[in-house]
């Protein structure tokens, strides 16, 4: 599952390449996660600036995927994560909290992001789903439904007070799912709201498929203690999320309900990856999925906070997930590097270098949930980050980035070599600035990045972006560097 709604929409050339890469890596299904980046009829004000995918694009990609033995499956969010819709005055009245809700991640208010759980909004969501589904042949569809943070804070406040937040949530979800099942679809949805309340599970209709997502590797320590209790509740986290998929899927497994597992590439909020965490997260998902006879594993490649990372950063995790899902997990970095190089058709050593870059942020001795400390300090995302960087590890990271930038300044071979080299060079430039800024923040002896260097890195990111992605969303992404 590739996020195409957090600013970065790939060109058709990139999507065609991705379909071929998926075949090499062992994948048989592609989902493009859409919030607003699809040209819905009569909703042009939402997608006008996004370089959105058209029905014709999806029909073309469907044929390309079929030629590569891959199924293209429609994927959209139509409950939570509707910020791009609700920012327009025309749609504001559909929001649970039209004027915003208390911010779970800091001071002030969050912008409206969740649709109110009303029958009219369910009808609206079903219409969007049907419109997208008409452009592809596969009868499976993913309707999202995750993280309805504001639910119960506005329009539905009284109903939630009387019946409970979970009951209101699942009732609205069923309003969306049931008409699509009646249409003949198998309907996937994110299962995060089913992690705490086992009474909800019997209410999910036959033909609906819960997808259990978790993007942190199993650990012995309870990282959830770093989060505010209100955020834990709204995320729907189990009481022991640090155990990994065992805890996130527990209630569904106990109820003997089939579910998919969804680990992550770890690329988002990182610039250059979180590959050690991603490898353990993927292995955990595959093991729990196999133990529970899960029908599928859906590797997610999100684009939170501007989608700065290029697709090449995700390739080591894609290689690991493809192997693990087929029952052949690998812990050998050389095998992963070989797979990456096979996909890129590039020179030897490039795969290992891309994989090694993904360890820099994890070697610092810090903790950052769903992100890398390098990215957090660069883009001021407000994501939790804890601890202080180890001076020697930071210096080693800067040295690795210098080596990588020098290597990506040279030809790397392969038909996409120039694109990959430019994208990785830009990612490394930004990561170096973030790493140096992190060192300055913690009083280490590193050179502070200058405004000129930040501008040059932003310029390189712009140029590289346009080699593989459409222009819509680029300004929005780059502006996050200036926050």
Secondary structure, 3 states (H helix, E strand, C coil): CEECCCCCCECHHHHHHHHHHHHHHCCCEEEEEECCCECCCCCHHHHCCCCCECHHHHHHHHHHHHHCCCEEEEEECCCCCCHHHHCCHHHHHHECCCCCEECCCCCCEECCCCECCCHHHHHHHHHHHHHHHCCCCCCEEECCCCCCCCCCCCCCHHHHHHHCHHHHHHHHHHHHHHHHHHCCCEEEEECHHHCCCHHHHHHCCCCEEEEEECCCCCCCCCHHHHCCHHHHHHHCCCCCHHHCHHHHCHHHHHCCCCEEEECECCCCCCCCCCHHHHHHHHHHHHHHHHHCCCCCECCEECCHHHCCCCHHHHHHHHHHHHHHHCCCCCCCHHHHHHHHHHHHCCCCCHHHHHHHHCCCHHHHCCEECCCCHHHHHHHCCCCCEECCCCHHHHHHHHHHHHHHHHHHCCCCCCCCHHHHHHHHHHHHHHHHHHHHHHHHHCCCCCCCCCHHHHHHHHHHHHHHHHHHECCCCHHHHHHHHHC
